């Protein structure tokens, strides 16, 4: 099944922003509509409450005016007052009709209807005089007061309903807002994953590339730009593999080409040392021996270069307990002439030292460190070689007297083909790869090679190793 991938990173970002803005815009629109409805509802209910309350109060006041007008008519017997009474009664009936449309209550409706029919029958002067002291006026006033009380109760009920509607609408707004926020967060997580996931895949491939491990060949799951970047990383990996292969081939070819003229030189020095072409003076013989020793050392270096080239491609090797003492004795023998020339004293570990490592790589590390100590060491100085196994694996130090390494160069000297500002003493100039090879060998053993401070020495390199199963 083909996966649906975004066309570009820009589309992913824009799509994420648009969807999140749509969700937030929908929430804002819904909440604004709800708040607008709530505002109109509250305004209408407040207006109705005020109008109904005023109307009920006005009805009670008009009921009292009706009684006063009727009493004035009985006392003054003025026809105009009776006519005013009839107008007030008509106004009261009209206002009551409006109030009934807003507030309905069958109990006081029937009572007021009876009172109104009695009041309409008082247009006759004789009946009006008889009704002045009638208890029905008191009942009529009580009914109007009850109407005012009922109206206030109804207004309170409506206000309570409005409050409940406001509470329900508020909860609904909160639910909608929470849902939209949750949806927005989900969209944020989804689009963040759509961006971060391929970026992490690319990061993993870059780390694999740096570690020399075969990167994941599967295509990047993400936008087209990141997918193409993943393809470029795979292309770069193939190019690096080709360059690495060419490097190893070059080293093999150069080493092979060097061995042929070196073999001729060695044959010549052997003939001279054996005096087959004629006798030599003691000085000449010493020079021949030196040429022979250095030619052998050069041959050994070429063979080590070939071995190192082979071991660099060998990712798996076996750790084993390695006795350091014999290696140190062999090193001192190889550098005997240089040590005697500079009158350097070498201090070896007193107790036998055994480290958990691979013999060739440990020998390579010791050779490079000891070579630097001899070459940069002070005349008539000292070289200390110390070490001790511990619970984690063990450590070994090579320290010497001589000019200290400047602080700005202490990390740079481990880079390939980098040489510090210190002058190397000896017949041959350094190539600048010794410490680089030593640190790379230490890393391959699972350890670390660092430059440390030592109170008794000017320069001290420490090799730290760990146990491996």
PyMOL commands that set and color helices and strands:
alter all, ss='L'
color gray80, all
select helices_A, chain A and resi 9-76+79-102+106-123+125-131+136-211+224-273+282-312+324-334+336-342+359-376+407-409+412-414+434-444
alter helices_A, ss='H'
color red, helices_A
select strands_A, chain A and resi 320-323+345-347+354-357+382-388+393-400+448-452+459-466
alter strands_A, ss='S'
color yellow, strands_A
deselect
rebuild
show_as cartoon
